[in-house]
Amino acid sequence: MLKKLAFATVSMVLLATIQPASAQDSFVLERIKERGTINMGHREASVPFAYLKVGSVLGYSIDLCDLFVEKI
């Protein structure tokens, strides 16, 4: 139950901050297009949001970041 509540809270916060890219923000999208890469960072031990397991990064925030990367 607590995990679902935490995920819902993080999701709501992230969704509330999503806005269409404006002219001011377009330099970031241009840089991503030029370089062909998107940089993501995470904490090593912020279970359940981000953590290392068998050499892979897992967690709620990583899943959300992956969704943003797909959308870009």
PDB file of N, CA, C and O in Angstrom:
ATOM      1  N   MET A   1       0.823  -1.193   0.000  1.00  0.00           N
ATOM      2  CA  MET A   1       0.000   0.000   0.000  1.00  0.00           C
ATOM      3  C   MET A   1       0.870   1.260   0.000  1.00  0.00           C
ATOM      4  O   MET A   1       0.595   2.206  -0.739  1.00  0.00           O
ATOM      5  N   LEU A   2       1.913   1.271   0.826  1.00  0.00           N
ATOM      6  CA  LEU A   2       2.795   2.436   0.914  1.00  0.00           C
ATOM      7  C   LEU A   2       3.532   2.665  -0.399  1.00  0.00           C
ATOM      8  O   LEU A   2       3.737   3.809  -0.806  1.00  0.00           O
ATOM      9  N   LYS A   3       3.934   1.575  -1.069  1.00  0.00           N
ATOM     10  CA  LYS A   3       4.632   1.708  -2.350  1.00  0.00           C
ATOM     11  C   LYS A   3       3.716   2.334  -3.395  1.00  0.00           C
ATOM     12  O   LYS A   3       4.142   3.192  -4.167  1.00  0.00           O
ATOM     13  N   LYS A   4       2.460   1.905  -3.416  1.00  0.00           N
ATOM     14  CA  LYS A   4       1.503   2.460  -4.376  1.00  0.00           C
ATOM     15  C   LYS A   4       1.255   3.938  -4.112  1.00  0.00           C
ATOM     16  O   LYS A   4       1.144   4.732  -5.046  1.00  0.00           O
ATOM     17  N   LEU A   5       1.168   4.303  -2.838  1.00  0.00           N
ATOM     18  CA  LEU A   5       0.958   5.698  -2.473  1.00  0.00           C
ATOM     19  C   LEU A   5       2.160   6.551  -2.867  1.00  0.00           C
ATOM     20  O   LEU A   5       1.998   7.657  -3.383  1.00  0.00           O
ATOM     21  N   ALA A   6       3.360   6.040  -2.625  1.00  0.00           N
ATOM     22  CA  ALA A   6       4.576   6.773  -2.988  1.00  0.00           C
ATOM     23  C   ALA A   6       4.655   6.948  -4.499  1.00  0.00           C
ATOM     24  O   ALA A   6       4.976   8.033  -4.983  1.00  0.00           O
ATOM     25  N   PHE A   7       4.365   5.895  -5.238  1.00  0.00           N
ATOM     26  CA  PHE A   7       4.399   5.971  -6.705  1.00  0.00           C
ATOM     27  C   PHE A   7       3.361   6.965  -7.210  1.00  0.00           C
ATOM     28  O   PHE A   7       3.639   7.759  -8.109  1.00  0.00           O
ATOM     29  N   ALA A   8       2.171   6.919  -6.632  1.00  0.00           N
ATOM     30  CA  ALA A   8       1.116   7.839  -7.056  1.00  0.00           C
ATOM     31  C   ALA A   8       1.510   9.287  -6.758  1.00  0.00           C
ATOM     32  O   ALA A   8       1.257  10.182  -7.565  1.00  0.00           O
ATOM     33  N   THR A   9       2.119   9.509  -5.615  1.00  0.00           N
ATOM     34  CA  THR A   9       2.536  10.859  -5.243  1.00  0.00           C
ATOM     35  C   THR A   9       3.596  11.391  -6.196  1.00  0.00           C
ATOM     36  O   THR A   9       3.497  12.520  -6.676  1.00  0.00           O
ATOM     37  N   VAL A  10       4.609  10.578  -6.469  1.00  0.00           N
ATOM     38  CA  VAL A  10       5.669  10.995  -7.388  1.00  0.00           C
ATOM     39  C   VAL A  10       5.092  11.228  -8.780  1.00  0.00           C
ATOM     40  O   VAL A  10       5.452  12.197  -9.449  1.00  0.00           O
ATOM     41  N   SER A  11       4.212  10.355  -9.212  1.00  0.00           N
ATOM     42  CA  SER A  11       3.604  10.499 -10.532  1.00  0.00           C
ATOM     43  C   SER A  11       2.810  11.793 -10.645  1.00  0.00           C
ATOM     44  O   SER A  11       2.889  12.496 -11.652  1.00  0.00           O
ATOM     45  N   MET A  12       2.053  12.097  -9.612  1.00  0.00           N
ATOM     46  CA  MET A  12       1.240  13.320  -9.627  1.00  0.00           C
ATOM     47  C   MET A  12       2.126  14.560  -9.672  1.00  0.00           C
ATOM     48  O   MET A  12       1.832  15.507 -10.401  1.00  0.00           O
ATOM     49  N   VAL A  13       3.201  14.559  -8.903  1.00  0.00           N
ATOM     50  CA  VAL A  13       4.106  15.704  -8.900  1.00  0.00           C
ATOM     51  C   VAL A  13       4.740  15.885 -10.273  1.00  0.00           C
ATOM     52  O   VAL A  13       4.809  17.002 -10.786  1.00  0.00           O
ATOM     53  N   LEU A  14       5.201  14.790 -10.867  1.00  0.00           N
ATOM     54  CA  LEU A  14       5.830  14.882 -12.182  1.00  0.00           C
ATOM     55  C   LEU A  14       4.835  15.308 -13.254  1.00  0.00           C
ATOM     56  O   LEU A  14       5.159  16.125 -14.116  1.00  0.00           O
ATOM     57  N   LEU A  15       3.636  14.760 -13.203  1.00  0.00           N
ATOM     58  CA  LEU A  15       2.636  15.124 -14.201  1.00  0.00           C
ATOM     59  C   LEU A  15       2.215  16.580 -14.054  1.00  0.00           C
ATOM     60  O   LEU A  15       1.907  17.238 -15.048  1.00  0.00           O
ATOM     61  N   ALA A  16       2.198  17.091 -12.829  1.00  0.00           N
ATOM     62  CA  ALA A  16       1.813  18.480 -12.603  1.00  0.00           C
ATOM     63  C   ALA A  16       2.850  19.447 -13.159  1.00  0.00           C
ATOM     64  O   ALA A  16       2.529  20.593 -13.474  1.00  0.00           O
ATOM     65  N   THR A  17       4.086  18.990 -13.281  1.00  0.00           N
ATOM     66  CA  THR A  17       5.140  19.882 -13.757  1.00  0.00           C
ATOM     67  C   THR A  17       5.386  19.775 -15.254  1.00  0.00           C
ATOM     68  O   THR A  17       6.186  20.533 -15.803  1.00  0.00           O
ATOM     69  N   ILE A  18       4.718  18.853 -15.918  1.00  0.00           N
ATOM     70  CA  ILE A  18       4.912  18.689 -17.361  1.00  0.00           C
ATOM     71  C   ILE A  18       4.237  19.840 -18.098  1.00  0.00           C
ATOM     72  O   ILE A  18       3.056  20.120 -17.891  1.00  0.00           O
ATOM     73  N   GLN A  19       4.994  20.489 -18.946  1.00  0.00           N
ATOM     74  CA  GLN A  19       4.484  21.569 -19.773  1.00  0.00           C
ATOM     75  C   GLN A  19       5.058  21.396 -21.170  1.00  0.00           C
ATOM     76  O   GLN A  19       6.140  20.831 -21.334  1.00  0.00           O
ATOM     77  N   PRO A  20       4.350  21.873 -22.162  1.00  0.00           N
ATOM     78  CA  PRO A  20       4.930  21.816 -23.505  1.00  0.00           C
ATOM     79  C   PRO A  20       6.229  22.622 -23.546  1.00  0.00           C
ATOM     80  O   PRO A  20       6.380  23.608 -22.826  1.00  0.00           O
ATOM     81  N   ALA A  21       7.137  22.202 -24.374  1.00  0.00           N
ATOM     82  CA  ALA A  21       8.417  22.906 -24.495  1.00  0.00           C
ATOM     83  C   ALA A  21       8.182  24.307 -25.041  1.00  0.00           C
ATOM     84  O   ALA A  21       7.515  24.483 -26.061  1.00  0.00           O
ATOM     85  N   SER A  22       8.722  25.275 -24.370  1.00  0.00           N
ATOM     86  CA  SER A  22       8.612  26.659 -24.833  1.00  0.00           C
ATOM     87  C   SER A  22       9.899  27.045 -25.550  1.00  0.00           C
ATOM     88  O   SER A  22      10.845  26.260 -25.603  1.00  0.00           O
ATOM     89  N   ALA A  23       9.932  28.236 -26.092  1.00  0.00           N
ATOM     90  CA  ALA A  23      11.139  28.700 -26.779  1.00  0.00           C
ATOM     91  C   ALA A  23      12.314  28.732 -25.820  1.00  0.00           C
ATOM     92  O   ALA A  23      13.452  28.489 -26.221  1.00  0.00           O
ATOM     93  N   GLN A  24      12.048  29.028 -24.562  1.00  0.00           N
ATOM     94  CA  GLN A  24      13.107  29.082 -23.568  1.00  0.00           C
ATOM     95  C   GLN A  24      13.694  27.698 -23.308  1.00  0.00           C
ATOM     96  O   GLN A  24      14.896  27.575 -23.072  1.00  0.00           O
ATOM     97  N   ASP A  25      12.878  26.669 -23.347  1.00  0.00           N
ATOM     98  CA  ASP A  25      13.325  25.312 -23.069  1.00  0.00           C
ATOM     99  C   ASP A  25      13.853  24.590 -24.296  1.00  0.00           C
ATOM    100  O   ASP A  25      14.427  23.509 -24.169  1.00  0.00           O
ATOM    101  N   SER A  26      13.677  25.153 -25.468  1.00  0.00           N
ATOM    102  CA  SER A  26      14.017  24.433 -26.685  1.00  0.00           C
ATOM    103  C   SER A  26      15.512  24.163 -26.826  1.00  0.00           C
ATOM    104  O   SER A  26      15.901  23.244 -27.546  1.00  0.00           O
ATOM    105  N   PHE A  27      16.370  24.957 -26.144  1.00  0.00           N
ATOM    106  CA  PHE A  27      17.806  24.708 -26.255  1.00  0.00           C
ATOM    107  C   PHE A  27      18.171  23.332 -25.712  1.00  0.00           C
ATOM    108  O   PHE A  27      19.110  22.708 -26.207  1.00  0.00           O
ATOM    109  N   VAL A  28      17.453  22.852 -24.711  1.00  0.00           N
ATOM    110  CA  VAL A  28      17.723  21.518 -24.169  1.00  0.00           C
ATOM    111  C   VAL A  28      17.359  20.457 -25.205  1.00  0.00           C
ATOM    112  O   VAL A  28      18.116  19.511 -25.423  1.00  0.00           O
ATOM    113  N   LEU A  29      16.213  20.614 -25.833  1.00  0.00           N
ATOM    114  CA  LEU A  29      15.810  19.651 -26.857  1.00  0.00           C
ATOM    115  C   LEU A  29      16.754  19.701 -28.054  1.00  0.00           C
ATOM    116  O   LEU A  29      17.063  18.668 -28.647  1.00  0.00           O
ATOM    117  N   GLU A  30      17.211  20.898 -28.409  1.00  0.00           N
ATOM    118  CA  GLU A  30      18.182  21.026 -29.506  1.00  0.00           C
ATOM    119  C   GLU A  30      19.489  20.322 -29.157  1.00  0.00           C
ATOM    120  O   GLU A  30      20.077  19.646 -30.001  1.00  0.00           O
ATOM    121  N   ARG A  31      19.943  20.480 -27.917  1.00  0.00           N
ATOM    122  CA  ARG A  31      21.178  19.832 -27.479  1.00  0.00           C
ATOM    123  C   ARG A  31      21.033  18.312 -27.521  1.00  0.00           C
ATOM    124  O   ARG A  31      21.956  17.608 -27.931  1.00  0.00           O
ATOM    125  N   ILE A  32      19.876  17.809 -27.097  1.00  0.00           N
ATOM    126  CA  ILE A  32      19.621  16.365 -27.159  1.00  0.00           C
ATOM    127  C   ILE A  32      19.664  15.895 -28.605  1.00  0.00           C
ATOM    128  O   ILE A  32      20.235  14.845 -28.902  1.00  0.00           O
ATOM    129  N   LYS A  33      19.062  16.670 -29.510  1.00  0.00           N
ATOM    130  CA  LYS A  33      19.043  16.311 -30.930  1.00  0.00           C
ATOM    131  C   LYS A  33      20.451  16.313 -31.514  1.00  0.00           C
ATOM    132  O   LYS A  33      20.811  15.408 -32.267  1.00  0.00           O
ATOM    133  N   GLU A  34      21.253  17.325 -31.172  1.00  0.00           N
ATOM    134  CA  GLU A  34      22.613  17.429 -31.697  1.00  0.00           C
ATOM    135  C   GLU A  34      23.503  16.293 -31.205  1.00  0.00           C
ATOM    136  O   GLU A  34      24.229  15.674 -31.984  1.00  0.00           O
ATOM    137  N   ARG A  35      23.437  16.033 -29.911  1.00  0.00           N
ATOM    138  CA  ARG A  35      24.317  15.029 -29.310  1.00  0.00           C
ATOM    139  C   ARG A  35      23.802  13.605 -29.463  1.00  0.00           C
ATOM    140  O   ARG A  35      24.577  12.649 -29.460  1.00  0.00           O
ATOM    141  N   GLY A  36      22.491  13.476 -29.595  1.00  0.00           N
ATOM    142  CA  GLY A  36      21.907  12.145 -29.701  1.00  0.00           C
ATOM    143  C   GLY A  36      21.913  11.372 -28.384  1.00  0.00           C
ATOM    144  O   GLY A  36      21.803  10.146 -28.374  1.00  0.00           O
ATOM    145  N   THR A  37      22.043  12.099 -27.274  1.00  0.00           N
ATOM    146  CA  THR A  37      22.053  11.450 -25.958  1.00  0.00           C
ATOM    147  C   THR A  37      21.215  12.243 -24.970  1.00  0.00           C
ATOM    148  O   THR A  37      21.039  13.454 -25.104  1.00  0.00           O
ATOM    149  N   ILE A  38      20.706  11.535 -23.979  1.00  0.00           N
ATOM    150  CA  ILE A  38      19.993  12.128 -22.857  1.00  0.00           C
ATOM    151  C   ILE A  38      20.684  11.628 -21.598  1.00  0.00           C
ATOM    152  O   ILE A  38      20.880  10.425 -21.431  1.00  0.00           O
ATOM    153  N   ASN A  39      21.054  12.547 -20.713  1.00  0.00           N
ATOM    154  CA  ASN A  39      21.722  12.173 -19.472  1.00  0.00           C
ATOM    155  C   ASN A  39      20.706  12.061 -18.340  1.00  0.00           C
ATOM    156  O   ASN A  39      19.855  12.933 -18.162  1.00  0.00           O
ATOM    157  N   MET A  40      20.810  10.975 -17.581  1.00  0.00           N
ATOM    158  CA  MET A  40      19.958  10.788 -16.412  1.00  0.00           C
ATOM    159  C   MET A  40      20.863  10.446 -15.236  1.00  0.00           C
ATOM    160  O   MET A  40      21.864   9.748 -15.396  1.00  0.00           O
ATOM    161  N   GLY A  41      20.508  10.934 -14.071  1.00  0.00           N
ATOM    162  CA  GLY A  41      21.260  10.616 -12.866  1.00  0.00           C
ATOM    163  C   GLY A  41      20.335   9.984 -11.836  1.00  0.00           C
ATOM    164  O   GLY A  41      19.114  10.110 -11.924  1.00  0.00           O
ATOM    165  N   HIS A  42      20.922   9.311 -10.869  1.00  0.00           N
ATOM    166  CA  HIS A  42      20.117   8.676  -9.823  1.00  0.00           C
ATOM    167  C   HIS A  42      20.980   8.453  -8.589  1.00  0.00           C
ATOM    168  O   HIS A  42      22.208   8.455  -8.665  1.00  0.00           O
ATOM    169  N   ARG A  43      20.332   8.265  -7.480  1.00  0.00           N
ATOM    170  CA  ARG A  43      21.030   7.872  -6.265  1.00  0.00           C
ATOM    171  C   ARG A  43      21.173   6.367  -6.280  1.00  0.00           C
ATOM    172  O   ARG A  43      20.341   5.657  -6.844  1.00  0.00           O
ATOM    173  N   GLU A  44      22.226   5.890  -5.661  1.00  0.00           N
ATOM    174  CA  GLU A  44      22.458   4.448  -5.673  1.00  0.00           C
ATOM    175  C   GLU A  44      21.537   3.687  -4.732  1.00  0.00           C
ATOM    176  O   GLU A  44      21.264   2.507  -4.954  1.00  0.00           O
ATOM    177  N   ALA A  45      21.058   4.343  -3.687  1.00  0.00           N
ATOM    178  CA  ALA A  45      20.231   3.632  -2.714  1.00  0.00           C
ATOM    179  C   ALA A  45      19.063   4.494  -2.257  1.00  0.00           C
ATOM    180  O   ALA A  45      19.064   5.000  -1.135  1.00  0.00           O
ATOM    181  N   SER A  46      18.083   4.659  -3.110  1.00  0.00           N
ATOM    182  CA  SER A  46      16.862   5.382  -2.764  1.00  0.00           C
ATOM    183  C   SER A  46      15.666   4.480  -3.036  1.00  0.00           C
ATOM    184  O   SER A  46      14.739   4.849  -3.757  1.00  0.00           O
ATOM    185  N   VAL A  47      15.707   3.306  -2.450  1.00  0.00           N
ATOM    186  CA  VAL A  47      14.651   2.316  -2.647  1.00  0.00           C
ATOM    187  C   VAL A  47      13.333   2.918  -2.179  1.00  0.00           C
ATOM    188  O   VAL A  47      13.304   3.492  -1.091  1.00  0.00           O
ATOM    189  N   PRO A  48      12.272   2.827  -2.912  1.00  0.00           N
ATOM    190  CA  PRO A  48      12.010   2.132  -4.163  1.00  0.00           C
ATOM    191  C   PRO A  48      12.164   3.017  -5.401  1.00  0.00           C
ATOM    192  O   PRO A  48      11.829   2.589  -6.505  1.00  0.00           O
ATOM    193  N   PHE A  49      12.664   4.242  -5.237  1.00  0.00           N
ATOM    194  CA  PHE A  49      12.725   5.169  -6.364  1.00  0.00           C
ATOM    195  C   PHE A  49      13.865   4.874  -7.327  1.00  0.00           C
ATOM    196  O   PHE A  49      13.667   4.921  -8.541  1.00  0.00           O
ATOM    197  N   ALA A  50      15.046   4.573  -6.817  1.00  0.00           N
ATOM    198  CA  ALA A  50      16.184   4.220  -7.669  1.00  0.00           C
ATOM    199  C   ALA A  50      17.178   3.425  -6.832  1.00  0.00           C
ATOM    200  O   ALA A  50      17.515   3.809  -5.712  1.00  0.00           O
ATOM    201  N   TYR A  51      17.638   2.315  -7.393  1.00  0.00           N
ATOM    202  CA  TYR A  51      18.606   1.479  -6.686  1.00  0.00           C
ATOM    203  C   TYR A  51      19.288   0.563  -7.687  1.00  0.00           C
ATOM    204  O   TYR A  51      18.782   0.323  -8.783  1.00  0.00           O
ATOM    205  N   LEU A  52      20.450   0.057  -7.286  1.00  0.00           N
ATOM    206  CA  LEU A  52      21.207  -0.871  -8.124  1.00  0.00           C
ATOM    207  C   LEU A  52      20.882  -2.298  -7.723  1.00  0.00           C
ATOM    208  O   LEU A  52      20.821  -2.626  -6.538  1.00  0.00           O
ATOM    209  N   LYS A  53      20.675  -3.139  -8.724  1.00  0.00           N
ATOM    210  CA  LYS A  53      20.428  -4.564  -8.466  1.00  0.00           C
ATOM    211  C   LYS A  53      21.053  -5.341  -9.604  1.00  0.00           C
ATOM    212  O   LYS A  53      20.633  -5.216 -10.754  1.00  0.00           O
ATOM    213  N   VAL A  54      22.039  -6.132  -9.292  1.00  0.00           N
ATOM    214  CA  VAL A  54      22.766  -6.969 -10.256  1.00  0.00           C
ATOM    215  C   VAL A  54      23.243  -6.126 -11.449  1.00  0.00           C
ATOM    216  O   VAL A  54      23.061  -6.511 -12.604  1.00  0.00           O
ATOM    217  N   GLY A  55      23.844  -4.991 -11.157  1.00  0.00           N
ATOM    218  CA  GLY A  55      24.420  -4.159 -12.204  1.00  0.00           C
ATOM    219  C   GLY A  55      23.427  -3.344 -13.010  1.00  0.00           C
ATOM    220  O   GLY A  55      23.824  -2.635 -13.935  1.00  0.00           O
ATOM    221  N   SER A  56      22.148  -3.426 -12.682  1.00  0.00           N
ATOM    222  CA  SER A  56      21.125  -2.657 -13.386  1.00  0.00           C
ATOM    223  C   SER A  56      20.523  -1.620 -12.447  1.00  0.00           C
ATOM    224  O   SER A  56      20.473  -1.823 -11.233  1.00  0.00           O
ATOM    225  N   VAL A  57      20.077  -0.529 -13.005  1.00  0.00           N
ATOM    226  CA  VAL A  57      19.405   0.501 -12.223  1.00  0.00           C
ATOM    227  C   VAL A  57      17.906   0.269 -12.343  1.00  0.00           C
ATOM    228  O   VAL A  57      17.375   0.175 -13.450  1.00  0.00           O
ATOM    229  N   LEU A  58      17.228   0.177 -11.214  1.00  0.00           N
ATOM    230  CA  LEU A  58      15.798  -0.081 -11.181  1.00  0.00           C
ATOM    231  C   LEU A  58      15.118   0.932 -10.277  1.00  0.00           C
ATOM    232  O   LEU A  58      15.784   1.630  -9.513  1.00  0.00           O
ATOM    233  N   GLY A  59      13.798   1.017 -10.357  1.00  0.00           N
ATOM    234  CA  GLY A  59      13.032   1.859  -9.443  1.00  0.00           C
ATOM    235  C   GLY A  59      11.989   2.692 -10.159  1.00  0.00           C
ATOM    236  O   GLY A  59      11.980   2.798 -11.386  1.00  0.00           O
ATOM    237  N   TYR A  60      11.098   3.288  -9.348  1.00  0.00           N
ATOM    238  CA  TYR A  60       9.999   4.087  -9.883  1.00  0.00           C
ATOM    239  C   TYR A  60      10.506   5.279 -10.703  1.00  0.00           C
ATOM    240  O   TYR A  60      10.039   5.511 -11.817  1.00  0.00           O
ATOM    241  N   SER A  61      11.452   6.024 -10.155  1.00  0.00           N
ATOM    242  CA  SER A  61      11.914   7.218 -10.867  1.00  0.00           C
ATOM    243  C   SER A  61      12.626   6.850 -12.165  1.00  0.00           C
ATOM    244  O   SER A  61      12.560   7.596 -13.142  1.00  0.00           O
ATOM    245  N   ILE A  62      13.300   5.712 -12.179  1.00  0.00           N
ATOM    246  CA  ILE A  62      13.948   5.258 -13.409  1.00  0.00           C
ATOM    247  C   ILE A  62      12.886   4.909 -14.454  1.00  0.00           C
ATOM    248  O   ILE A  62      13.042   5.231 -15.632  1.00  0.00           O
ATOM    249  N   ASP A  63      11.814   4.253 -14.026  1.00  0.00           N
ATOM    250  CA  ASP A  63      10.720   3.931 -14.945  1.00  0.00           C
ATOM    251  C   ASP A  63      10.110   5.199 -15.536  1.00  0.00           C
ATOM    252  O   ASP A  63       9.825   5.257 -16.732  1.00  0.00           O
ATOM    253  N   LEU A  64       9.912   6.206 -14.698  1.00  0.00           N
ATOM    254  CA  LEU A  64       9.357   7.473 -15.184  1.00  0.00           C
ATOM    255  C   LEU A  64      10.312   8.165 -16.152  1.00  0.00           C
ATOM    256  O   LEU A  64       9.885   8.695 -17.177  1.00  0.00           O
ATOM    257  N   CYS A  65      11.596   8.160 -15.830  1.00  0.00           N
ATOM    258  CA  CYS A  65      12.596   8.763 -16.731  1.00  0.00           C
ATOM    259  C   CYS A  65      12.590   8.049 -18.074  1.00  0.00           C
ATOM    260  O   CYS A  65      12.683   8.695 -19.118  1.00  0.00           O
ATOM    261  N   ASP A  66      12.484   6.730 -18.058  1.00  0.00           N
ATOM    262  CA  ASP A  66      12.448   5.962 -19.307  1.00  0.00           C
ATOM    263  C   ASP A  66      11.239   6.356 -20.151  1.00  0.00           C
ATOM    264  O   ASP A  66      11.330   6.406 -21.378  1.00  0.00           O
ATOM    265  N   LEU A  67      10.106   6.635 -19.502  1.00  0.00           N
ATOM    266  CA  LEU A  67       8.916   7.078 -20.243  1.00  0.00           C
ATOM    267  C   LEU A  67       9.154   8.436 -20.907  1.00  0.00           C
ATOM    268  O   LEU A  67       8.741   8.652 -22.047  1.00  0.00           O
ATOM    269  N   PHE A  68       9.817   9.347 -20.196  1.00  0.00           N
ATOM    270  CA  PHE A  68      10.142  10.650 -20.773  1.00  0.00           C
ATOM    271  C   PHE A  68      11.089  10.505 -21.953  1.00  0.00           C
ATOM    272  O   PHE A  68      10.930  11.182 -22.968  1.00  0.00           O
ATOM    273  N   VAL A  69      12.071   9.624 -21.824  1.00  0.00           N
ATOM    274  CA  VAL A  69      13.027   9.411 -22.913  1.00  0.00           C
ATOM    275  C   VAL A  69      12.304   8.875 -24.141  1.00  0.00           C
ATOM    276  O   VAL A  69      12.575   9.311 -25.260  1.00  0.00           O
ATOM    277  N   GLU A  70      11.389   7.935 -23.941  1.00  0.00           N
ATOM    278  CA  GLU A  70      10.607   7.413 -25.061  1.00  0.00           C
ATOM    279  C   GLU A  70       9.809   8.521 -25.734  1.00  0.00           C
ATOM    280  O   GLU A  70       9.718   8.571 -26.961  1.00  0.00           O
ATOM    281  N   LYS A  71       9.234   9.406 -24.933  1.00  0.00           N
ATOM    282  CA  LYS A  71       8.401  10.484 -25.468  1.00  0.00           C
ATOM    283  C   LYS A  71       9.240  11.483 -26.270  1.00  0.00           C
ATOM    284  O   LYS A  71       8.786  12.006 -27.287  1.00  0.00           O
ATOM    285  N   ILE A  72      10.463  11.743 -25.806  1.00  0.00           N
ATOM    286  CA  ILE A  72      11.345  12.675 -26.517  1.00  0.00           C
ATOM    287  C   ILE A  72      11.772  12.045 -27.822  1.00  0.00           C
ATOM    288  O   ILE A  72      12.521  12.654 -28.585  1.00  0.00           O
TER     289      ILE A  72
END
